[in-house]
Amino acid sequence: MTLYIGENLKKQRKLRELTQEQLADILGVSFQAISKWERGEGYPDIELLPTIAEYFGITTDELMGMKEIRDSADAEKILKQQKENMSKGLIRENIELLAEAVKVYPNNYELLAQYAVNLAFLAVDNQSEEYRQNNRKAARIAERILAECTDTKIRNRVQAELCNYYLNLGEATKALEAADKLPSMYHGSEPIKMNILKGEDLVRLTQWNIHHLTNVFCQCCQRLADMDGQNDTGYTWEQKIEIYRKAIAMFGIVFDKGDYNVSFHNLSFLHRDISIMAMRAGDFELALENLEKAAEYAAELDGLPDVKPHVSLLVNKLEYNSAHNGKNFSDTSCKMLLKHLPDSVFDGIRDDPRFKAVESSLRK
């Protein structure tokens, strides 16, 4: 438990316009002791606490910051609940929970940051007014956090999220300006700490970096292929499919024992997208093959236990934990994939027995 004695001691001393030396004389201690307490590098002896509280005309509870401690504990409970809700796709419940929480703790920047994330993460039509209002509100919250918060970790995370809020609002220039304020991936803490840490800590961080960068590689391939044709990257359908295959191959290199765990999600999406691109390219056989794979991986993801260790050499110190997931839907992965099948793009294979078998497997 963190006590707030140092902060409160400094606050009370400054209210009375005392120097550290003057307060030290009053309390009969060295000014170095006062300096140390105010820096949070130690606490006064317990026998001295009533004397300090009496001198400043406050209670010992106020001196120790018991209200702040209780508030912090309550906020942690709320954050734990919102994390659990997010792992279950209960985003509207989170918005209600956090909307009330930030009224009680208006200066808790972690609660505010999570409130903004959930507002923008809610699964609604991105052309709807609700979507715009949620992202506009999330952007305002993020802007306030960046104007007031001094915690570097929170600031960097919120700065990155702000890029997404602006982008969701169609404000690409603002999104780019916000992105330019972030450190590059080469100057982030994870690559640098690989040169500092040793032993087990180094192995775990390096494996986490491999896991993370595999997902980044997947995202790069998806953006490069531009499946929806929004950015005119100039690739043919066949080339786009080949780019997606390289992303799938990378997952196979890293998770060579088949322990994809949370990456079953990526693989299901990649194969689903290939099936759509194959339909547009007129390759029905390829579309069916990848639709079957997409369904297989969706079922694997739905069947994962709450915790499952990785065994592949490059990630064997890591484990999958469902509590660390975040999703904006409460359906299973199979049900989510099933919702895509009525799309007209699949009309050419809709009557094929293999297509019907995929539909049937996803309904189970």
Contacts in CASP RR format, 6 or more apart in sequence:
PFRMAT RR
TARGET T0000
AUTHOR 0000-0000-0000
METHOD contacts of the structure
MODEL  1
MTLYIGENLKKQRKLRELTQEQLADILGVSFQAISKWERGEGYPDIELLP
TIAEYFGITTDELMGMKEIRDSADAEKILKQQKENMSKGLIRENIELLAE
AVKVYPNNYELLAQYAVNLAFLAVDNQSEEYRQNNRKAARIAERILAECT
DTKIRNRVQAELCNYYLNLGEATKALEAADKLPSMYHGSEPIKMNILKGE
DLVRLTQWNIHHLTNVFCQCCQRLADMDGQNDTGYTWEQKIEIYRKAIAM
FGIVFDKGDYNVSFHNLSFLHRDISIMAMRAGDFELALENLEKAAEYAAE
LDGLPDVKPHVSLLVNKLEYNSAHNGKNFSDTSCKMLLKHLPDSVFDGIR
DDPRFKAVESSLRK
1 69 0 8 1.000
2 69 0 8 1.000
2 72 0 8 1.000
3 43 0 8 1.000
3 64 0 8 1.000
3 65 0 8 1.000
3 69 0 8 1.000
4 64 0 8 1.000
4 65 0 8 1.000
4 68 0 8 1.000
4 69 0 8 1.000
5 37 0 8 1.000
5 40 0 8 1.000
5 43 0 8 1.000
5 44 0 8 1.000
5 49 0 8 1.000
5 63 0 8 1.000
5 64 0 8 1.000
5 65 0 8 1.000
6 37 0 8 1.000
6 38 0 8 1.000
6 39 0 8 1.000
6 40 0 8 1.000
6 43 0 8 1.000
7 38 0 8 1.000
8 58 0 8 1.000
8 62 0 8 1.000
8 63 0 8 1.000
8 64 0 8 1.000
8 65 0 8 1.000
9 34 0 8 1.000
9 37 0 8 1.000
9 38 0 8 1.000
9 52 0 8 1.000
9 63 0 8 1.000
10 38 0 8 1.000
12 56 0 8 1.000
12 58 0 8 1.000
12 63 0 8 1.000
13 20 0 8 1.000
13 23 0 8 1.000
13 34 0 8 1.000
13 38 0 8 1.000
16 56 0 8 1.000
18 26 0 8 1.000
19 31 0 8 1.000
20 31 0 8 1.000
20 34 0 8 1.000
20 35 0 8 1.000
20 38 0 8 1.000
21 31 0 8 1.000
23 31 0 8 1.000
23 34 0 8 1.000
24 30 0 8 1.000
24 31 0 8 1.000
24 33 0 8 1.000
24 34 0 8 1.000
26 55 0 8 1.000
27 34 0 8 1.000
27 48 0 8 1.000
27 51 0 8 1.000
27 52 0 8 1.000
27 55 0 8 1.000
29 44 0 8 1.000
29 48 0 8 1.000
33 44 0 8 1.000
36 42 0 8 1.000
37 43 0 8 1.000
37 44 0 8 1.000
44 52 0 8 1.000
49 60 0 8 1.000
49 63 0 8 1.000
49 64 0 8 1.000
50 60 0 8 1.000
52 63 0 8 1.000
53 59 0 8 1.000
53 60 0 8 1.000
53 62 0 8 1.000
53 63 0 8 1.000
56 63 0 8 1.000
61 67 0 8 1.000
71 105 0 8 1.000
71 108 0 8 1.000
74 104 0 8 1.000
74 105 0 8 1.000
75 101 0 8 1.000
75 105 0 8 1.000
75 108 0 8 1.000
75 110 0 8 1.000
75 111 0 8 1.000
78 97 0 8 1.000
78 98 0 8 1.000
78 101 0 8 1.000
78 111 0 8 1.000
79 110 0 8 1.000
79 111 0 8 1.000
79 114 0 8 1.000
81 97 0 8 1.000
82 94 0 8 1.000
82 97 0 8 1.000
82 98 0 8 1.000
82 114 0 8 1.000
82 118 0 8 1.000
83 323 0 8 1.000
84 323 0 8 1.000
85 91 0 8 1.000
85 93 0 8 1.000
85 94 0 8 1.000
85 97 0 8 1.000
86 94 0 8 1.000
86 118 0 8 1.000
86 121 0 8 1.000
86 325 0 8 1.000
86 326 0 8 1.000
86 327 0 8 1.000
87 322 0 8 1.000
87 323 0 8 1.000
87 324 0 8 1.000
87 325 0 8 1.000
87 326 0 8 1.000
87 327 0 8 1.000
88 327 0 8 1.000
88 330 0 8 1.000
89 326 0 8 1.000
89 327 0 8 1.000
89 328 0 8 1.000
89 329 0 8 1.000
89 330 0 8 1.000
90 330 0 8 1.000
91 118 0 8 1.000
91 121 0 8 1.000
91 122 0 8 1.000
91 123 0 8 1.000
91 328 0 8 1.000
92 122 0 8 1.000
94 114 0 8 1.000
94 118 0 8 1.000
95 115 0 8 1.000
95 118 0 8 1.000
95 119 0 8 1.000
95 122 0 8 1.000
98 111 0 8 1.000
98 114 0 8 1.000
98 115 0 8 1.000
98 118 0 8 1.000
99 115 0 8 1.000
101 108 0 8 1.000
101 111 0 8 1.000
101 115 0 8 1.000
102 108 0 8 1.000
102 111 0 8 1.000
102 112 0 8 1.000
102 115 0 8 1.000
105 111 0 8 1.000
107 148 0 8 1.000
109 145 0 8 1.000
109 148 0 8 1.000
109 149 0 8 1.000
109 151 0 8 1.000
109 154 0 8 1.000
109 158 0 8 1.000
110 154 0 8 1.000
112 141 0 8 1.000
112 144 0 8 1.000
112 145 0 8 1.000
113 141 0 8 1.000
113 142 0 8 1.000
113 145 0 8 1.000
113 154 0 8 1.000
113 157 0 8 1.000
113 158 0 8 1.000
113 161 0 8 1.000
115 138 0 8 1.000
115 141 0 8 1.000
116 137 0 8 1.000
116 138 0 8 1.000
116 139 0 8 1.000
116 141 0 8 1.000
116 142 0 8 1.000
116 145 0 8 1.000
116 158 0 8 1.000
116 161 0 8 1.000
116 165 0 8 1.000
117 138 0 8 1.000
117 161 0 8 1.000
119 134 0 8 1.000
119 135 0 8 1.000
119 137 0 8 1.000
119 138 0 8 1.000
119 141 0 8 1.000
120 134 0 8 1.000
120 135 0 8 1.000
120 138 0 8 1.000
120 161 0 8 1.000
120 164 0 8 1.000
120 165 0 8 1.000
120 168 0 8 1.000
121 328 0 8 1.000
122 130 0 8 1.000
122 131 0 8 1.000
122 134 0 8 1.000
122 328 0 8 1.000
123 328 0 8 1.000
123 329 0 8 1.000
124 130 0 8 1.000
124 131 0 8 1.000
124 134 0 8 1.000
125 131 0 8 1.000
126 168 0 8 1.000
131 168 0 8 1.000
132 169 0 8 1.000
135 165 0 8 1.000
135 168 0 8 1.000
135 169 0 8 1.000
136 165 0 8 1.000
136 169 0 8 1.000
138 161 0 8 1.000
138 165 0 8 1.000
139 162 0 8 1.000
139 165 0 8 1.000
139 166 0 8 1.000
139 169 0 8 1.000
142 158 0 8 1.000
142 159 0 8 1.000
142 161 0 8 1.000
142 162 0 8 1.000
142 165 0 8 1.000
143 162 0 8 1.000
145 154 0 8 1.000
145 155 0 8 1.000
145 158 0 8 1.000
146 155 0 8 1.000
146 158 0 8 1.000
146 159 0 8 1.000
146 162 0 8 1.000
149 155 0 8 1.000
149 158 0 8 1.000
156 182 0 8 1.000
156 183 0 8 1.000
159 178 0 8 1.000
159 181 0 8 1.000
159 182 0 8 1.000
160 179 0 8 1.000
160 182 0 8 1.000
162 178 0 8 1.000
163 175 0 8 1.000
163 176 0 8 1.000
163 178 0 8 1.000
163 179 0 8 1.000
163 182 0 8 1.000
164 175 0 8 1.000
166 172 0 8 1.000
166 174 0 8 1.000
166 175 0 8 1.000
166 178 0 8 1.000
167 175 0 8 1.000
185 191 0 8 1.000
185 216 0 8 1.000
190 205 0 8 1.000
190 208 0 8 1.000
190 209 0 8 1.000
190 212 0 8 1.000
191 209 0 8 1.000
193 205 0 8 1.000
194 202 0 8 1.000
194 205 0 8 1.000
194 206 0 8 1.000
194 209 0 8 1.000
197 205 0 8 1.000
200 317 0 8 1.000
203 317 0 8 1.000
204 317 0 8 1.000
204 318 0 8 1.000
207 314 0 8 1.000
207 315 0 8 1.000
207 316 0 8 1.000
207 317 0 8 1.000
207 318 0 8 1.000
208 318 0 8 1.000
210 254 0 8 1.000
210 314 0 8 1.000
210 315 0 8 1.000
211 254 0 8 1.000
211 315 0 8 1.000
211 318 0 8 1.000
214 250 0 8 1.000
214 251 0 8 1.000
214 254 0 8 1.000
214 263 0 8 1.000
215 263 0 8 1.000
215 266 0 8 1.000
217 247 0 8 1.000
217 250 0 8 1.000
218 247 0 8 1.000
218 250 0 8 1.000
218 251 0 8 1.000
218 266 0 8 1.000
218 270 0 8 1.000
221 243 0 8 1.000
221 244 0 8 1.000
221 246 0 8 1.000
221 247 0 8 1.000
222 244 0 8 1.000
222 247 0 8 1.000
222 270 0 8 1.000
222 273 0 8 1.000
223 231 0 8 1.000
224 233 0 8 1.000
224 235 0 8 1.000
224 243 0 8 1.000
225 233 0 8 1.000
225 235 0 8 1.000
225 239 0 8 1.000
225 240 0 8 1.000
225 241 0 8 1.000
225 243 0 8 1.000
225 244 0 8 1.000
225 277 0 8 1.000
226 232 0 8 1.000
226 233 0 8 1.000
226 234 0 8 1.000
226 235 0 8 1.000
226 240 0 8 1.000
227 240 0 8 1.000
227 273 0 8 1.000
227 276 0 8 1.000
227 277 0 8 1.000
235 243 0 8 1.000
237 277 0 8 1.000
237 278 0 8 1.000
237 280 0 8 1.000
237 281 0 8 1.000
238 281 0 8 1.000
240 277 0 8 1.000
241 274 0 8 1.000
241 277 0 8 1.000
241 278 0 8 1.000
241 281 0 8 1.000
241 286 0 8 1.000
244 270 0 8 1.000
244 273 0 8 1.000
244 274 0 8 1.000
244 277 0 8 1.000
245 274 0 8 1.000
247 266 0 8 1.000
247 270 0 8 1.000
248 267 0 8 1.000
248 270 0 8 1.000
248 271 0 8 1.000
251 260 0 8 1.000
251 263 0 8 1.000
251 266 0 8 1.000
251 267 0 8 1.000
252 258 0 8 1.000
254 312 0 8 1.000
254 314 0 8 1.000
254 315 0 8 1.000
255 261 0 8 1.000
255 263 0 8 1.000
255 310 0 8 1.000
255 312 0 8 1.000
255 315 0 8 1.000
256 312 0 8 1.000
256 313 0 8 1.000
256 314 0 8 1.000
257 311 0 8 1.000
257 312 0 8 1.000
258 312 0 8 1.000
259 308 0 8 1.000
259 309 0 8 1.000
259 310 0 8 1.000
259 311 0 8 1.000
259 312 0 8 1.000
259 315 0 8 1.000
260 267 0 8 1.000
260 297 0 8 1.000
260 300 0 8 1.000
261 304 0 8 1.000
261 308 0 8 1.000
261 310 0 8 1.000
261 320 0 8 1.000
262 301 0 8 1.000
262 304 0 8 1.000
262 320 0 8 1.000
262 325 0 8 1.000
264 297 0 8 1.000
264 298 0 8 1.000
264 300 0 8 1.000
264 301 0 8 1.000
264 304 0 8 1.000
264 333 0 8 1.000
265 297 0 8 1.000
265 301 0 8 1.000
265 333 0 8 1.000
267 293 0 8 1.000
267 297 0 8 1.000
268 293 0 8 1.000
268 294 0 8 1.000
268 295 0 8 1.000
268 297 0 8 1.000
268 298 0 8 1.000
268 301 0 8 1.000
268 333 0 8 1.000
268 337 0 8 1.000
269 294 0 8 1.000
271 290 0 8 1.000
271 291 0 8 1.000
271 293 0 8 1.000
271 294 0 8 1.000
271 297 0 8 1.000
272 290 0 8 1.000
272 291 0 8 1.000
272 294 0 8 1.000
272 337 0 8 1.000
272 340 0 8 1.000
274 286 0 8 1.000
274 287 0 8 1.000
274 290 0 8 1.000
275 286 0 8 1.000
275 287 0 8 1.000
275 288 0 8 1.000
275 289 0 8 1.000
275 290 0 8 1.000
275 291 0 8 1.000
275 294 0 8 1.000
275 346 0 8 1.000
276 287 0 8 1.000
276 343 0 8 1.000
276 345 0 8 1.000
278 284 0 8 1.000
278 286 0 8 1.000
278 287 0 8 1.000
278 290 0 8 1.000
279 287 0 8 1.000
279 345 0 8 1.000
279 346 0 8 1.000
279 348 0 8 1.000
279 349 0 8 1.000
280 345 0 8 1.000
284 348 0 8 1.000
284 349 0 8 1.000
284 352 0 8 1.000
287 346 0 8 1.000
287 349 0 8 1.000
288 349 0 8 1.000
288 352 0 8 1.000
288 354 0 8 1.000
288 355 0 8 1.000
291 346 0 8 1.000
291 354 0 8 1.000
291 355 0 8 1.000
291 358 0 8 1.000
292 354 0 8 1.000
292 357 0 8 1.000
292 358 0 8 1.000
294 337 0 8 1.000
295 334 0 8 1.000
295 337 0 8 1.000
295 358 0 8 1.000
295 361 0 8 1.000
295 362 0 8 1.000
298 332 0 8 1.000
298 333 0 8 1.000
298 334 0 8 1.000
298 336 0 8 1.000
298 337 0 8 1.000
298 362 0 8 1.000
299 333 0 8 1.000
299 334 0 8 1.000
299 361 0 8 1.000
299 362 0 8 1.000
301 333 0 8 1.000
302 332 0 8 1.000
302 333 0 8 1.000
302 334 0 8 1.000
304 320 0 8 1.000
304 322 0 8 1.000
305 322 0 8 1.000
306 321 0 8 1.000
306 322 0 8 1.000
306 323 0 8 1.000
307 319 0 8 1.000
307 320 0 8 1.000
307 321 0 8 1.000
307 322 0 8 1.000
308 319 0 8 1.000
308 320 0 8 1.000
309 316 0 8 1.000
309 318 0 8 1.000
309 319 0 8 1.000
309 320 0 8 1.000
310 316 0 8 1.000
310 317 0 8 1.000
310 318 0 8 1.000
310 319 0 8 1.000
310 320 0 8 1.000
329 336 0 8 1.000
331 339 0 8 1.000
334 361 0 8 1.000
334 362 0 8 1.000
334 363 0 8 1.000
334 364 0 8 1.000
335 362 0 8 1.000
337 362 0 8 1.000
338 359 0 8 1.000
338 362 0 8 1.000
338 363 0 8 1.000
341 355 0 8 1.000
341 358 0 8 1.000
341 359 0 8 1.000
341 362 0 8 1.000
346 355 0 8 1.000
349 355 0 8 1.000
END
